């Protein structure tokens, strides 16, 4: 193989290595962005779930109080 061909192959190899490194860095950056979006989504969902749970608790509280009152009345009526 002549010197010119050998140098061309070496340069091509270096360019391929540079492209590979660039792609790896872009993929890492892309995955980091996706991870950040997922974490943000999880945090928003957790906040939303907590709001819903509190709403359900507020809805259940009068029922529990009503059952407690009813139970007390039934207990006093049995005596």
One Martini backbone bead per residue (centre of mass of N, CA, C, O) as a GRO file, in nm:
protein
   79
    1UNK     BB    1   0.099   0.035   0.021
    2UNK     BB    2   0.075   0.353  -0.005
    3UNK     BB    3   0.109   0.652   0.157
    4UNK     BB    4  -0.150   0.791   0.063
    5UNK     BB    5  -0.346   0.564   0.144
    6UNK     BB    6  -0.264   0.544   0.440
    7UNK     BB    7  -0.341   0.838   0.514
    8UNK     BB    8  -0.638   0.820   0.429
    9UNK     BB    9  -0.714   0.598   0.628
   10UNK     BB   10  -0.633   0.749   0.884
   11UNK     BB   11  -0.825   0.992   0.843
   12UNK     BB   12  -1.082   0.826   0.834
   13UNK     BB   13  -1.056   0.708   1.117
   14UNK     BB   14  -1.061   0.984   1.265
   15UNK     BB   15  -1.340   1.071   1.161
   16UNK     BB   16  -1.495   0.835   1.279
   17UNK     BB   17  -1.419   0.888   1.573
   18UNK     BB   18  -1.546   1.173   1.584
   19UNK     BB   19  -1.836   1.086   1.518
   20UNK     BB   20  -1.872   0.891   1.751
   21UNK     BB   21  -1.827   1.096   1.978
   22UNK     BB   22  -2.054   1.287   1.897
   23UNK     BB   23  -2.286   1.082   1.922
   24UNK     BB   24  -2.246   1.013   2.217
   25UNK     BB   25  -2.290   1.301   2.326
   26UNK     BB   26  -2.575   1.339   2.209
   27UNK     BB   27  -2.703   1.100   2.354
   28UNK     BB   28  -2.646   1.190   2.641
   29UNK     BB   29  -2.800   1.455   2.621
   30UNK     BB   30  -3.071   1.332   2.543
   31UNK     BB   31  -3.102   1.150   2.797
   32UNK     BB   32  -3.087   1.379   3.002
   33UNK     BB   33  -3.343   1.521   2.903
   34UNK     BB   34  -3.535   1.286   2.943
   35UNK     BB   35  -3.487   1.247   3.245
   36UNK     BB   36  -3.584   1.530   3.326
   37UNK     BB   37  -3.871   1.500   3.219
   38UNK     BB   38  -3.950   1.259   3.389
   39UNK     BB   39  -3.902   1.385   3.667
   40UNK     BB   40  -4.103   1.613   3.629
   41UNK     BB   41  -4.349   1.433   3.582
   42UNK     BB   42  -4.338   1.287   3.854
   43UNK     BB   43  -4.370   1.537   4.031
   44UNK     BB   44  -4.643   1.625   3.918
   45UNK     BB   45  -4.793   1.362   3.983
   46UNK     BB   46  -4.752   1.365   4.287
   47UNK     BB   47  -4.902   1.629   4.340
   48UNK     BB   48  -5.170   1.538   4.218
   49UNK     BB   49  -5.218   1.295   4.401
   50UNK     BB   50  -5.226   1.453   4.667
   51UNK     BB   51  -5.473   1.618   4.595
   52UNK     BB   52  -5.665   1.378   4.551
   53UNK     BB   53  -5.640   1.254   4.831
   54UNK     BB   54  -5.747   1.496   4.986
   55UNK     BB   55  -6.024   1.497   4.849
   56UNK     BB   56  -6.109   1.216   4.942
   57UNK     BB   57  -6.087   1.268   5.242
   58UNK     BB   58  -6.300   1.493   5.243
   59UNK     BB   59  -6.527   1.298   5.140
   60UNK     BB   60  -6.504   1.079   5.378
   61UNK     BB   61  -6.535   1.221   5.651
   62UNK     BB   62  -6.853   1.244   5.668
   63UNK     BB   63  -6.899   0.941   5.658
   64UNK     BB   64  -6.744   0.863   5.913
   65UNK     BB   65  -6.907   1.042   6.103
   66UNK     BB   66  -7.181   0.910   6.040
   67UNK     BB   67  -7.105   0.625   6.133
   68UNK     BB   68  -7.032   0.701   6.422
   69UNK     BB   69  -7.308   0.812   6.497
   70UNK     BB   70  -7.473   0.560   6.429
   71UNK     BB   71  -7.321   0.367   6.615
   72UNK     BB   72  -7.385   0.519   6.877
   73UNK     BB   73  -7.694   0.493   6.853
   74UNK     BB   74  -7.704   0.184   6.843
   75UNK     BB   75  -7.562   0.138   7.116
   76UNK     BB   76  -7.768   0.302   7.291
   77UNK     BB   77  -8.023   0.127   7.200
   78UNK     BB   78  -7.918  -0.156   7.330
   79UNK     BB   79  -7.927  -0.068   7.648
   0.00000   0.00000   0.00000
